[in-house]
Amino acid sequence: MTRGQSAVRMNDCHSFPSGGLVELSRAAYQSTPLAVVEIRPTVFSFIGAGGTVTAVGGSQECAVIDTGYGPRVPEIRSAIAGALHQSPRWLIDTHWHFDHTDGNSTFAEDQTTVVGHANCRARMSQDQFVPSLEWSVRSSPRSAWPVLTFAAAVSIDLGSQTLELIPQEPAHTDGDVVVWLPSANVLVMGDLMTNGSYPVIDESSCGSLHGMIQAIERLLPLINAETAVVPGHGPIANRDDLLNFHDTLRTIESRVQRLIAAGSSVAEILAAAPSAEFDPVWGRGYVTGTVFVRMILAGLGLTEKPG
C-alpha cells in the first residue's frame, strides 16, 4: 500500500469521501460487528455499521430510518429481515450525511420509497464541501435521493405504528428530521444526538451548536423517563442521557461565547480548550475536543486565518 491509499477496501457505489479525518470512521464502519438492539417488540436498531439504522415493524411492511455504510447494507438488510420478517416499504433519511444515506440506492432498488427533508435531497443532489472537516463529498446517485420530500411535519401510518416525521430548524444540518413513535415511546434523533462522543456540526449545511441545543430543548418536553432515545451514533439512550448531552453542549457554548466576548482570536479560543473538561468522555474518534471547538467556531463564521 502506498502513502495516501486507504487500508479499507472501497465500494465504488458508496459516497464516503476519501482520506482526511473520516478515514478512521470509515475503517470502523467497515469492520465493527453489527449490534442488533431490540428497543420494543417491533422496533430494532442496528448499531456499528455507520450511522445507527432503525427499523419499525408495521402490519405488513416495515419502515427503515437511515441506511448506514453502503458496503454493510446486505448485512443490515438481512438483520432487518431476521428481526421483523418484513420488507421495507419506507426509508426515512434523518439528514444527508454519507454515513446515514450511503445505502439508500441499494434499498431503493427493492422498491423502498426514500423520504427526507427537502434540504436533504438538495444536499445529496450536489457536491458538498465541509471546510472544518475537510470533507469533499460528491453528489449521491439520483437513485439515492429522497423521492418524497417535506419541510413541515408529516406522518407515515404503518398500520400498527405511526411514525411522526418532525423537521428541525438548522441544527446539525439544515435538513434534520427526527422520527417520533408515540405509541412505542421511541424518539429517533439522527445526529442531533451522539451518545458518548461529540457531534459533528456541519457549518456548510447551516449547522451550528446553538441550533443543536435549541433542537434538543424543543424535543425534551416531548419525551419522558421511559422514552428510548436513539442517537445517530452510540448506545441507545434515555431522557437523562439526552439532558446530559444538552448540558455538556450548553456549557461548552457558554465558555466559547465568553471567550468571543473577551475579544479572543480563533487561535486563542482553541488554545484555551473550552471543552477540555469533557474531552476524556466525549472527545472520541476524529471529533476531538479541538476539532469540535473548531466546528463550533465555523458555525459562527469564525475560522483561522491562513498563516
N, C-alpha and C positions, 0 to 999 in steps of 0.2 A: 504494500500500500504506500503510495507516495503522499507527501505532505499536502493537506487540503482535501484528501479524499475521505469520505465517510466510512467508518467502520461498520455501518449498518447497511445491509442490503436494501436497496431502494426499489420502490414500485413506481413506474413512470406515471401511473394514474393519480398518485396522491398529490396534495397541494402543499406539503410542508416545504418551507424554504430550506435551502442547503446551507450547511455550515453555521457560523455565528453562535450566538448564545443558546439557540434552540437545540443544538446538537445533543446535549445531554438528555433532554426530554425525549427527543426522537428515539434515542437508543433505549431509554427506559420503556417507552410505549411499545417498542418492538419486542422487548424481552420479558417484561413484567407479567407474571401469571395473572390471568383474568380472575378477579374475585367476584363471585355471584352472591349478592346480598338480597334476601327476601325481606322487604320492608313491611309489606302487607301480603295477604294471601294472593292478590293479583297484581302486586307492584314489586318489580325487581330492579335492582341497579347492578350494573356491570362495571367494575372499577379496575383501572390499571392500564387499559389499552387506549390512552388518550384521555380526552375529557370524559367524565362519567356518562355512561349511557343508561337511560332508564326506560323500562318497558312497562306498559299499563295494559292489563288484560281487559277485554270487553266481552260482550255477549257472544260475538262470533270472531271478530278480528281485534288485533291489539294496536296500540299506538306506541311509537318509539320516540324518545326525546334525545336528540343528538346521536352521533354515529361513531365518534372516536377516530382512531388512526386507521386509514384505509386498508393497509395490509392485514389488519386484525379483524376486518369485518366478517369474513366467513366464520371465524370462531365466535364472534359476538352473535351473529345470526343463529348459529347452531345453539348457543346458550339460551337465547330468547325462545327458540322453538322448544327446547327441553324444559324450560321453566313454565311456559304458558300454553304450549301446544296450539299456538295460533300464529297466523301470518300477519305481518304489519300492514295495516291499511293507511295509517297516517305516520308521517315523520315530522317532528317539530324541531326546528333549529332554535336554540336559545340565543345565538349570535353567530357572526360569520367566521370566527377564527377556525383555522385549519384543523386544530386538534379536536374540534367538535363537529366539523362538517366533512371531514376527509372521506367518509364512507357514503356520502349522500348518493353519488351516482350509482353505486352498487345496489343500494336499497331501491332506487328509482327504477332500476332495470326489472324489478319484480312488481312493478305497478304500484309501488308505495307512493302516495301523494306527499310531496315535500311542502311544508308550510313554514312561513317565517315572517319576521318583520320586513316591511318594505325596504328599510335601510340595509337589512341583511342581504337581500337579493342584490341591491345596488352595489354593495361592497364586494360580493362574490363575483359579480359580473365584470369587475375591473381589476387591474393590477393594483396592489396596495403596498405601501411602504410605511413602516413604523420606525421613525428615526431613533427613539430612545432605546429600542431593542435591536436595531439594525436588521429588521425583518424586511426582506423583499419577497413579496408573495404574489405569484402570478394568479391571474384570474382563474376561477374554477371552471370546469367544462359546463356548458349550458345545462346538461342533464342533472347537475348538482344543485342548481339554483332552486329556491322555493318557487313553485308554480302558483301557489295561493299566498298572497301577502296581505298584511293588515297593519294599521297604525293605531288602532283602538282595540279594546278588549273584545275577544271573541271566545266562543265555546265550541268544543267538539264532544258530541254525545256518542259514547261507545256502547250505549245500551245499559250496561251495568255500572258505568262510571262516566262522570262528566269531567272533562279537562277544561279549566278556565285559563286561557292564554292572556297574560297581562303584560302588555308592552310597558317599558320604563322610559323615563326621560334619560338623556345621555348619562351614562354611568361608567360601566366597564367599556362599552362602545355606545354608538348611537342607535343600535338595533337590538338591544337586550330585551329578552322575553322571559318571564318566569311562568311556570306552569303550576297551577293550584288545583289540587284534587280534594274538594271539600268533604266528600263522603269518606275518603280514606285518610284525611287529615295529613296530607303529604304536600310539601312545597319543594318544587324542583327549581333551583336558583341559577343554574348555569354558573358562569364565572363571577356573578355578583357575590358569591362566597367561595373561598377556598379554605378548606379546613386543615390547619396546621402549616400553612405556607402563605407568604404574601401574594396578593393577587397581581395579575398583570393589569396595568391601566393603559389603554390604547389611546394615546393622545391624538393619533392620526385619524381616529374614528370619533373624535369629540369626547373621548373619555376623560374623566377626572376623578380624583379621590373624593372631592366633595360630592360629586354626583353619585358615587357608590354609597357614601354614607347616607345621603338623602334617600336613596332607593331602599336601603335596609330599614331606615326609620319609617318609611311608608308601609313596609311589609310586616314589621314586627307586630302591629296590632291585629293582623290577620290570623296569627298563629297562637298556640298555647303550649303548655309544658309537655303535652302529649304529641305534638306535631313532629313528624320525621322531616328533617330539612336535608335535602340532597344538594351538596355543594358541587361545583364544577370539577373539583379535584379534592381528594382526601376522603376520610371516612364519613359515613352518614352521621349527621349532626342533629342537634335539637335546638330549642329556643335559646337555652343558656349559652350554647356554643356560638350561635349567631350573635347574641348580645355581646359576648366576649370579643368576637371578631370585630364588631362595630366599635366597641370601646377602644380596642387597640388602634384601629384606623383613626378614630377621632382624636386620641391622644397624640399620635404622630402628626396629624394635620395641625393641631394646635401648636405644636413645637415648631413646625415649619413656618406657620403663619407668624409666629413671634420673631423668628429669625429674619423673615422677609421684612416685617415692620421695622426691624432694627437696621435695615439697610444692608444686610449681608448679601454678598455675591453668591452665585451658584456654587462656586468652588468653596466658599466659606461655609455655606449650608451643608454641603457634602462632608466637609471636614469636621463639622460639629456633630455629625452622626446622630440626627434626632431620633432614629429608630433603634439605636444601639441596645437599649433595654430589652427590646423584643426580638432582636436578631437570632439569639440562640434557639428560640422556638419557631419563629416564623420565617427566618431567612434561609430557606431551603432551595435546592436546585439552582437554577440560574438566576432566580429573582432573589439576590442577596439584599441586605439592607441598603447598600449603596445603590444598587440598581433600582430598588423600589423608590428611594428618595428621588433619584433622577427622573423616574416616571412621574412622580407627584409633581415635580417642578415643570416637566414638559407639559403636563396637563394644564399648568398655569401659564404656559407660554414662555417659560424661563429655561434656557438651555445654556450650556457652557460655550463661551466664545472661543473660536479657534485660537491656538497659541501662536 
